[in-house]
């Protein structure tokens, strides 16, 4: 346990922190794909949210029409004010295209739609539903800094499970890469990126005004893309990070669709897009070489950390993963960030209405969620 403060405020949990927070003024956005809606982790998250009883729980749903009714029924089984926002409803897709937003469906777009609708509340909390360690303190912890003068708070946690270290994309790609950038460029934005203890965590909270400034990437670059905008509107003074303990949730393979290799490519694409937007001119060949050296050193450090704790650790495999991640260090070709809600004419109320009508059509004109 430690109590170190960083460039921006760090809120530690020294044992059983459950701070007072305005949960009744917050909408909690939970992106969920069809296949995950009734998983043990998702059920746990909803049960904990029952105890928290926030102002509203908004499920940002990515699903085919035939699955919508069972997911609405699932949400209705929990005792809180909950709404399903059907992000892949045909009418929403058509409306986005009509407004010049031709983005592929994905978690980032789901969160962006959810944030737009949720920004009608005073505060917006976003988190995934795949953590088996989800706790009733998480929402209050994320909200506490906002109620005390901050614009943005981000969760951090240890990815430790079954005596192994996880969080490989953050440990083996983001951390060594940002450390190299910090040593080479000495730019305030890089220092900002380096200040987060778990920059790729999906748990964060923002004020409604800040939420309308977010340009979320449509895919896996969501978390790092968000930091580009939070740096601009919150900076060091308006940013906080919050201790959420230990997280245990699903693990991904490196290879294949949806694997860590694909995720890394999308995270890198967004990261380099944002870095260039901040005026940082990168030498990608040099950066890749420096990353290799720093990643190898970090693997050795984690090997020692694992041995210190008696954990199992495959050092050769970790070196191989870092080599795979190095392929993502290349100039960006596509900025897939969606526009900030405050910069477009599309109204969140329109999205809400389109979703409700689409859900009524596929469920036989029943109420869309619990309102």
SVG drawing of the C-alpha trace seen along z (x, -y; Angstrom):
<svg xmlns="http://www.w3.org/2000/svg" viewBox="-48 -23 65 43">
<polyline fill="none" stroke="black" stroke-width="0.4" points="0.0,0.0 1.2,-3.5 -0.1,-7.1 1.9,-8.8 0.3,-11.8 1.0,-12.3 0.9,-15.3 -2.9,-15.1 -4.9,-14.1 -4.9,-10.5 -7.6,-9.2 -6.4,-6.1 -8.4,-3.4 -6.6,-2.6 -8.8,0.3 -12.6,-0.3 -13.2,-3.6 -16.8,-4.3 -17.0,-8.1 -20.2,-10.2 -21.2,-11.0 -24.2,-12.4 -25.2,-9.1 -28.7,-10.3 -27.5,-13.0 -25.6,-10.5 -26.4,-8.4 -24.3,-5.2 -23.5,-4.1 -22.8,-0.4 -21.9,0.8 -23.0,4.3 -22.9,6.6 -25.6,9.2 -23.5,12.1 -22.5,10.6 -25.8,9.4 -26.6,12.2 -23.0,13.3 -22.1,13.8 -20.1,10.6 -22.9,8.5 -25.4,9.9 -23.1,9.0 -22.7,5.5 -26.4,5.0 -27.0,6.4 -24.4,4.0 -26.0,1.1 -29.3,2.0 -27.7,1.3 -26.1,-1.9 -29.4,-3.1 -28.0,-5.9 -30.2,-8.4 -30.3,-6.1 -28.6,-3.1 -28.3,-3.3 -27.4,-0.1 -25.7,-1.0 -26.7,2.1 -25.1,3.6 -27.4,6.4 -29.5,7.8 -33.2,7.2 -34.2,10.7 -32.2,10.4 -33.5,7.0 -36.6,8.2 -34.7,10.7 -32.2,8.0 -35.0,5.5 -36.5,8.3 -33.2,8.9 -32.7,5.2 -36.3,5.0 -35.5,7.7 -33.3,5.3 -34.7,2.8 -33.3,-0.5 -34.3,-3.2 -32.9,-1.5 -33.1,-2.1 -31.9,-0.2 -30.4,-2.4 -30.3,-0.2 -27.2,-1.6 -27.5,0.7 -31.1,0.0 -31.5,-0.6 -33.1,-4.0 -30.2,-5.2 -27.7,-4.0 -29.7,-5.8 -29.9,-9.0 -26.2,-9.0 -25.4,-8.6 -27.9,-11.5 -25.9,-13.6 -22.6,-12.8 -21.6,-10.3 -20.6,-7.2 -18.9,-5.2 -18.7,-1.5 -20.6,0.1 -18.4,0.9 -17.9,0.3 -16.6,-3.2 -19.7,-4.2 -22.0,-2.6 -20.3,-4.6 -20.4,-7.8 -24.2,-7.4 -24.7,-6.6 -22.6,-9.6 -24.7,-11.9 -28.0,-10.7 -26.5,-10.5 -25.1,-14.1 -28.6,-15.4 -27.7,-14.3 -25.3,-16.3 -22.7,-13.6 -21.9,-10.7 -20.2,-7.5 -19.0,-4.9 -17.8,-1.4 -17.8,2.1 -19.8,5.0 -17.1,7.7 -15.5,7.5 -16.2,10.2 -14.9,7.9 -17.4,5.1 -18.3,3.4 -20.9,0.9 -18.2,-1.5 -17.0,-2.0 -19.6,-4.5 -19.3,-6.7 -15.5,-6.5 -15.6,-7.8 -18.1,-10.5 -16.5,-11.8 -13.9,-13.9 -16.5,-15.4 -18.5,-16.6 -15.3,-18.2 -14.2,-20.4 -12.8,-18.0 -14.1,-17.6 -12.8,-14.1 -11.9,-11.0 -10.5,-7.7 -10.3,-4.4 -7.2,-2.4 -6.7,1.1 -4.4,4.1 -5.0,6.8 -4.0,9.7 -5.7,13.1 -4.8,16.7 -1.3,15.7 -0.7,14.2 -0.3,10.7 -2.7,9.6 -3.4,6.3 -0.9,7.2 -1.9,4.5 -1.3,1.8 1.8,3.3 3.6,4.3 2.4,1.8 1.1,-1.4 3.5,-1.8 6.9,-1.3 5.7,-3.3 4.6,-6.3 7.8,-6.1 9.9,-6.3 7.7,-9.3 8.2,-11.0 11.9,-10.7 12.2,-11.8 9.6,-14.6 9.0,-16.3 5.6,-17.4 2.8,-18.2 0.4,-15.9 2.8,-13.0 3.3,-13.8 -0.4,-13.6 -0.6,-10.2 2.2,-9.0 0.5,-10.1 -2.3,-7.5 -1.8,-4.3 -4.1,-2.4 -4.7,-4.6 -6.6,-1.8 -9.2,-1.3 -12.8,-1.6 -14.1,-3.1 -14.3,-6.9 -16.7,-9.7 -17.2,-13.2 -19.3,-16.2 -22.1,-16.7 -20.3,-19.7 -17.2,-17.7 -19.1,-14.7 -20.3,-16.8 -16.7,-17.5 -15.6,-13.9 -14.7,-12.6 -14.9,-8.9 -13.2,-6.6 -15.6,-4.0 -13.4,-1.0 -10.9,0.2 -9.1,-3.2 -11.9,-4.6 -9.9,-4.9 -6.8,-6.5 -8.8,-8.7 -10.8,-10.1 -7.6,-11.3 -6.8,-13.6 -10.0,-15.5 -9.8,-15.4 -6.3,-16.9 -7.7,-19.8 -10.8,-20.5 -9.6,-19.3 -5.8,-19.4 -3.8,-18.4 -5.8,-20.5 -9.2,-19.1 -8.2,-15.5 -8.2,-12.8 -7.6,-9.1 -9.4,-6.8 -8.3,-3.5 -10.7,-0.7 -8.7,2.1 -8.1,5.4 -10.0,6.2 -10.6,9.7 -12.4,10.1 -12.3,11.8 -8.9,12.4 -8.3,12.3 -5.9,14.1 -3.3,12.1 -4.2,13.4 -7.5,13.4 -10.5,11.1 -11.0,9.1 -7.7,10.3 -5.0,8.2 -3.1,7.8 -6.1,6.2 -6.9,4.1 -3.3,2.9 -3.5,1.8 -6.6,-0.3 -5.2,-1.7 -2.0,-2.7 -3.9,-4.2 -5.8,-6.5 -2.8,-7.2 -0.7,-8.4 -3.6,-10.4 -4.0,-12.3 -0.2,-12.8 0.1,-14.3 -3.0,-16.5 -1.1,-17.8 1.7,-18.9 4.2,-16.1 6.2,-15.0 7.1,-11.4 10.0,-9.4 8.2,-6.0 11.2,-3.9 13.2,-5.3 10.3,-5.0 9.7,-1.4 13.4,-0.6 13.3,-2.4 10.0,-0.7 11.6,2.7 14.4,1.9 12.1,0.5 9.5,3.2 12.2,5.9 13.4,4.1 9.8,3.9 9.3,7.6 12.4,8.3 11.0,6.0 7.7,7.8 9.5,11.1 11.2,10.0 7.9,8.7 6.2,12.0 9.0,14.0 8.9,11.8 5.2,12.8 5.6,16.4 3.5,15.9 3.9,17.9 5.3,15.8 6.2,16.8 9.0,14.3 9.5,15.7 5.8,15.3 5.7,11.7 8.7,10.8 6.9,12.3 3.8,10.3 5.7,7.1 7.2,7.9 3.7,8.3 2.6,5.0 5.6,3.2 3.9,3.7 1.3,1.1 3.9,-1.6 3.3,-3.2 1.8,-6.5 -2.0,-6.7 -4.1,-6.4 -7.6,-6.9 -9.0,-9.2 -12.2,-7.3 -13.1,-9.6 -16.8,-10.6 -17.6,-14.3 -18.2,-16.0 -21.9,-16.3 -21.6,-20.0 -20.4,-20.4 -23.2,-18.6 -26.9,-19.3 -28.1,-15.8 -29.9,-16.0 -29.5,-13.3 -33.4,-13.3 -33.7,-12.2 -31.4,-9.2 -33.4,-8.3 -36.7,-8.5 -35.4,-6.5 -34.2,-3.8 -37.4,-3.6 -39.5,-3.4 -37.2,-0.7 -37.4,1.3 -41.2,1.0 -41.3,2.3 -39.3,5.5 -40.9,6.2 -44.6,5.6 -45.1,2.0 -44.0,2.6 -42.1,0.0 -38.4,-0.2 -36.7,0.4 -37.7,-1.1 -38.4,-4.8"/>
</svg>
